[in-house]
C-alpha cells in the first residue's frame, strides 16, 4: 500500500513524500487518516529534530511521520482483531505509548504511523494495550481534536488541593474560583468549555487575554449570561493587573491556569493565588531553562501548590469522547483554519506566526491553509467557499460536520 506523508529528517527538515508501507503482519490494522490537527508540539519537534526527546537519534536515515492529533477510518483488519475492529470504524488514539516505558510517541518516533499521512499502519502492541479507540461521531474533525482536548482535561485532573484534614485531592475545587490566563487560544477555549460543562464546575471563571481579537471571539462562543444560568459567573478581561484580578476573585483564586510560557504570566498567577490554591503551568516552553519567580513563603504558610502535565492518557481520551458524545463540549471552538496535505509543512514550520486557533489538515485533499473567516471573501469568486461560508455562519461561525462533508466531497 502506498502512502503519502510528511516525514521528519532533522531540524527544519520536513518532506512530503510518497512511499510504500510494509505488508501488514497479523495483529496490525491499516487505517486511512482523514484529518490531523497541527499541534505546537509538532512545531517544536520540527525545530529540534533529533535533539527532541521523543525523536530517534537516527531520524536522518530513518525518517518519522509527524502528526499525532488525527482521526482515521479502518480500511483493513488482520485476523487477530477481526470482529473487534471492522472496516469503516472511526478511530483515534493517544500518541504517548507509555506502556513501552520510554519516550516512544506516535507522530515523533515511527516511520509507518503518523497523523500527516494518507494511510498508516497501527502496530499490534498499540491495539493490544487499548490505545486504538473507536469513536462514535458523525465527523472526523472532532476526533482530531480529542487528543488536544484530553491534554486539557489531564491538566484539570492534575491540580492539587488539601481538604480540612489536610488530605490531598486532585482536580479544581468544586464551586471554587478559577482563572485561565492567556486563555483565548485554541487550548484555552477548550479549558473554558470544560470548566463550564465538565464534571467539576467552578462558581467563578475569569479568562484573560491581551489579544483583543481572540478575547472577542471567546465572548462570541461562550455567553456569560448562559453560564450564569448554569451557576457560573463568567468574566472575560484583557487585564493583567494583580489588584484588578484579585478584586474579581474577592481575595484570590483557587485554581489558576497558565496558558502562555511567559515568566510574567507565571508570576501573575502566583500573585493572584488564594489559600490552598494551585497553579497549573499548562503551556510547554521551548527553553529548557525557562523559569520564573515563585513565592515559597506562601508555599509554606498559604498551602500554595504548582502542577503541570504533558500529554494525556487513554482514560482522558475516553472522558473527552464521553463529553463530546453527550454534547456537553464542542471541540470545534478550537478550529480557525483548514488546509490540505500540501499545506502541512508550511503550516507546521510557521505555526507561531499564524494567528488564530487550531489548523486542521485534511490529508486526502490539496488546499492552501485557509482561515474560516476568509470563506466569505473567497466565496465571491469560488462557489464552493460561498457554500462553506453559509454552513459556518449557520453554526455560530464554527467549523461543523456539514461543512466537513462538503469539503471532502468537493475539494
C-alpha positions in Angstrom: 0.0 0.0 0.0 1.4 3.4 -1.0 1.0 6.3 1.4 1.7 10.0 1.1 3.1 11.5 4.3 5.1 14.4 5.8 8.3 12.9 7.3 10.9 14.5 9.6 14.5 14.1 8.7 16.1 16.6 11.0 16.0 20.2 12.3 13.6 22.2 10.0 13.6 19.3 7.5 10.1 18.1 6.8 9.4 16.5 3.4 6.1 15.4 1.8 6.8 12.1 0.2 5.1 9.1 -1.3 6.4 5.6 -0.3 5.3 2.0 0.3 4.1 0.8 3.7 5.2 -2.7 4.7 2.8 -5.6 4.3 0.5 -6.0 7.3 1.6 -8.5 9.9 -1.1 -10.4 11.8 -2.3 -8.2 14.6 -1.8 -5.0 12.6 -4.5 -2.7 11.2 -4.4 -0.4 8.2 -6.0 3.0 8.7 -6.9 5.8 6.3 -6.1 9.0 8.1 -8.7 11.7 7.2 -7.8 14.7 9.4 -4.9 15.8 11.6 -4.8 18.9 13.8 -1.4 20.7 13.8 0.0 20.9 17.3 2.5 23.3 18.7 4.4 20.2 19.9 4.9 19.2 16.3 6.4 22.6 15.5 8.8 22.2 18.4 9.7 18.7 17.2 10.4 20.1 13.6 12.6 22.8 15.1 14.6 20.4 17.3 14.8 17.3 15.1 16.9 14.5 16.7 17.5 16.7 19.8 13.9 16.2 20.7 13.4 13.6 23.5 10.8 11.7 21.5 12.6 11.6 18.2 15.1 8.8 17.4 18.8 9.7 17.0 18.9 8.1 13.6 15.9 10.1 12.2 18.1 11.4 9.3 18.4 7.8 8.0 15.0 6.5 9.2 12.6 9.4 9.0 9.4 9.5 11.1 5.9 10.6 10.1 4.8 13.7 12.0 1.3 14.5 13.4 -0.4 12.9 16.4 -3.9 14.6 16.6 -5.6 12.5 14.0 -8.8 10.8 13.2 -8.9 7.8 10.8 -11.0 5.1 9.3 -10.2 1.4 9.5 -9.6 0.0 6.0 -8.0 -3.4 6.7 -8.1 -5.7 9.7 -5.9 -8.8 10.1 -7.2 -12.0 11.6 -6.3 -11.3 15.2 -8.6 -8.3 15.5 -11.5 -9.3 13.2 -14.8 -8.8 15.0 -13.3 -6.3 17.4 -12.5 -3.8 14.7 -14.3 -3.5 11.4 -13.7 -1.8 8.2 -15.3 1.7 8.4 -14.7 2.2 12.1 -13.7 5.7 13.0 -10.6 5.6 15.4 -8.4 7.9 17.4 -5.5 7.2 19.7 -3.4 8.8 22.5 0.1 9.2 21.0 2.3 8.7 24.0 2.9 4.9 24.3 3.7 4.9 28.0 3.4 1.2 28.3 6.7 0.9 26.3 8.5 2.5 29.3 10.2 5.3 27.3 9.5 8.3 25.1 8.2 6.5 22.1 5.3 8.5 20.7 3.2 8.4 17.5 4.0 11.5 15.4 7.6 11.6 16.7 9.1 8.1 16.7 7.7 5.9 14.0 8.1 5.6 10.2 4.8 3.8 9.4 2.2 5.7 11.5 1.6 9.4 12.0 -1.2 11.9 11.5 0.0 13.7 8.4 -0.3 10.7 6.2 -2.9 9.3 3.9 -2.6 5.7 5.2 -0.8 4.3 8.3 -0.1 1.0 10.0 -1.3 0.5 13.6 1.0 -1.9 15.3 -0.3 -4.9 17.3 1.1 -3.6 20.6 -0.8 -0.3 20.2 -4.1 -2.2 19.8 -3.2 -4.8 22.4 -2.7 -2.1 25.0 -6.1 -0.4 24.3 -4.6 2.6 22.5 -6.7 2.4 19.4 -10.1 3.9 20.4 -13.3 3.7 18.4 -15.2 6.9 18.0 -18.9 7.2 17.6 -19.2 10.5 15.7 -20.5 11.9 12.5 -17.4 14.0 12.0 -13.6 13.4 11.7 -12.6 16.8 12.9 -14.0 16.1 16.4 -11.7 13.0 16.5 -8.7 15.1 15.6 -9.4 17.4 18.5 -9.9 14.7 21.1 -6.2 14.4 21.8 -5.6 18.1 22.5 -8.8 18.3 24.5 -7.7 15.3 26.5 -4.5 17.1 27.4 -6.6 19.9 28.8 -8.7 17.6 30.9 -5.5 15.9 32.1 -4.3 19.4 33.3 -7.6 19.8 35.3 -7.1 16.4 36.9 -3.5 17.3 37.9 -4.4 20.3 40.2 -3.8 19.6 43.8 -5.7 20.7 47.0 -5.9 19.7 50.6 -9.2 19.0 52.5 -9.9 20.1 56.1 -8.0 17.1 57.3 -5.0 18.0 55.1 -5.6 15.0 52.8 -4.8 15.7 49.2 -7.3 15.6 46.4 -7.0 16.4 42.7 -8.9 18.5 40.2 -10.1 22.0 40.5 -12.0 22.9 43.7 -15.7 22.2 43.3 -17.6 25.6 43.2 -14.3 27.3 43.5 -12.7 30.3 41.7 -10.8 29.6 38.5 -8.6 31.9 36.4 -7.3 31.0 32.9 -4.5 33.4 32.0 -3.8 33.9 28.3 -6.8 31.7 27.9 -8.3 32.5 24.5 -6.1 30.5 22.3 -7.3 27.1 21.0 -6.4 25.1 24.1 -7.7 27.8 26.3 -11.0 27.7 24.6 -11.3 24.0 25.4 -10.3 24.8 29.0 -13.2 27.3 29.2 -15.6 24.7 27.7 -14.5 22.0 30.2 -14.8 24.4 33.1 -18.3 25.4 32.1 -19.6 21.9 31.1 -17.3 19.3 32.6 -17.8 17.1 35.6 -16.3 19.5 38.2 -17.5 23.1 37.9 -16.4 26.4 39.5 -18.6 29.2 40.7 -16.4 31.8 39.1 -14.4 31.6 35.9 -12.2 34.6 34.9 -10.5 34.4 31.5 -7.7 36.8 30.5 -6.1 37.5 27.1 -4.1 40.5 25.9 -5.2 39.8 22.3 -8.5 41.6 21.9 -9.4 39.7 18.7 -9.1 36.4 20.5 -10.9 37.8 23.5 -13.9 38.9 21.4 -14.1 35.5 19.6 -14.2 33.8 23.0 -17.0 36.1 24.2 -18.9 35.2 21.0 -18.6 31.5 21.6 -19.2 31.4 25.3 -22.2 33.5 26.6 -21.7 34.8 30.1 -25.5 35.1 30.6 -26.0 31.4 29.7 -23.1 30.5 32.0 -24.7 32.4 34.9 -28.0 30.5 34.4 -25.8 27.3 34.9 -24.5 28.8 38.2 -21.1 30.1 36.9 -20.1 33.7 36.8 -18.0 34.0 33.6 -15.8 37.1 33.1 -13.6 38.0 30.2 -10.9 40.6 30.6 -7.8 42.0 29.0 -6.4 43.0 32.4 -3.0 41.7 33.6 -3.1 43.8 36.8 -2.8 41.9 40.0 -5.1 44.2 42.0 -7.9 44.1 39.4 -7.8 40.3 39.2 -7.7 39.9 43.0 -10.8 42.2 43.2 -12.7 40.0 40.7 -11.8 36.9 42.8 -12.6 38.6 46.2 -9.2 37.8 47.6 -7.6 35.1 45.4 -8.2 32.2 43.1 -8.4 28.5 44.0 -7.0 27.4 40.6 -5.0 29.4 38.1 -4.1 28.0 34.7 -1.2 29.5 32.8 -1.7 29.1 29.0 1.4 31.1 27.8 5.0 30.2 28.6 5.9 33.8 29.7 7.6 34.4 33.1 5.4 37.5 33.8 2.2 35.4 33.4 3.6 32.7 35.7 4.4 35.4 38.3 1.0 37.0 38.0 -0.6 33.5 38.6 1.5 33.3 41.8 0.4 36.7 42.9 -3.4 36.1 42.5 -3.4 32.7 44.1 -5.6 32.2 47.2 -5.1 30.0 50.3 -4.6 26.3 49.3 -4.6 27.5 45.6 -2.9 25.6 42.8 -1.1 27.0 39.7 -1.3 24.8 36.6 1.5 25.6 34.2 -0.1 24.2 31.1 2.0 26.0 28.4 5.1 24.0 27.4 8.2 26.2 26.8 10.9 25.6 24.2 13.6 26.9 26.6 14.8 24.1 28.9 16.0 26.8 31.3 12.6 28.6 31.5 12.0 29.9 35.0 10.0 32.4 36.9 9.8 33.8 40.5 7.7 31.8 42.9 6.7 32.8 46.4 7.8 30.0 48.7 6.7 31.8 51.8 3.2 31.2 50.5 4.0 27.6 49.7 4.7 27.1 53.4 2.1 29.3 55.0 -0.7 29.5 52.4 -0.5 26.0 51.1 0.2 27.0 47.6 0.8 24.3 45.0 2.0 24.1 41.4 1.2 21.4 38.9 2.0 20.7 35.2 1.3 17.9 32.7 2.3 17.0 29.2 0.1 14.8 27.1 -2.8 12.7 28.3 -3.9 9.1 29.0 -6.4 6.7 27.4 -8.7 7.5 30.4 -8.6 11.2 29.5 -9.5 10.5 25.9 -12.4 8.3 26.9 -13.6 11.2 29.1 -13.4 13.6 26.2 -15.2 11.2 23.9 -18.0 10.9 26.5 -18.3 14.7 26.9 -18.5 15.2 23.2 -21.0 12.3 22.7 -23.1 13.9 25.4 -22.9 17.2 23.5 -21.5 18.9 26.6 -18.4 20.3 24.9 -17.8 21.3 21.3 -14.1 20.9 20.2 -14.9 22.9 17.0 -14.3 26.1 19.1 -10.5 25.4 18.5 -10.5 25.4 14.7 -9.8 28.6 12.8 -8.1 27.3 9.6 -8.4 24.3 7.3 -6.0 23.1 4.6 -4.9 20.1 2.6 -1.8 17.8 3.0 0.1 20.2 0.7 -0.2 22.9 3.3 1.0 20.8 6.2 4.8 21.6 6.1 4.5 25.3 5.8 1.8 25.4 8.4 3.9 23.4 10.8 7.1 25.4 10.4 5.3 28.8 10.6 2.8 27.8 13.3 3.6 30.5 15.9 3.4 33.2 13.2 -0.1 32.2 12.0 -2.8 33.9 14.1 -5.9 32.1 15.2 -6.6 28.8 16.7 -6.2 25.2 15.5 -5.1 24.5 12.0 -6.8 21.4 10.7 -5.2 19.4 7.8 -7.3 17.1 5.6 -4.8 14.6 4.3 -6.7 13.5 1.2 -7.1 16.9 -0.4 -4.9 19.7 -1.7 -5.8 23.1 -0.3 -3.7 26.1 0.9 -4.2 26.8 4.6 -7.4 28.9 4.7 -8.9 30.9 7.5 -12.5 30.2 8.1 -13.2 33.9 8.4 -11.9 34.3 4.8 -14.6 32.0 3.4 -16.9 34.9 2.7 -14.4 36.8 0.6 -13.3 33.7 -1.2 -16.9 32.8 -1.9 -17.2 35.9 -4.2 -15.2 34.0 -6.8 -15.5 30.4 -5.8 -19.0 28.9 -5.3 -17.5 26.2 -3.0 -16.3 28.7 -0.4 -19.7 30.5 -0.7 -21.4 27.3 0.3 -18.9 26.6 3.1 -19.4 30.1 4.4 -23.1 29.6 4.6 -22.7 26.4 6.6 -20.3 28.0 9.0 -22.4 31.2 9.5 -25.4 29.0 10.4 -23.2 27.4 13.1 -22.1 30.5 15.1 -19.0 30.8 12.9 -17.7 27.4 13.8 -16.5 24.5 11.7 -19.0 21.7 11.6 -20.0 18.3 10.3 -21.9 19.6 7.3 -19.0 21.8 6.2 -16.5 18.9 6.6 -18.6 16.6 4.5 -19.0 19.2 1.8 -15.2 19.9 1.8 -14.3 16.2 1.4 -16.8 15.8 -1.4 -15.9 19.0 -3.4 -12.2 19.7 -2.9 
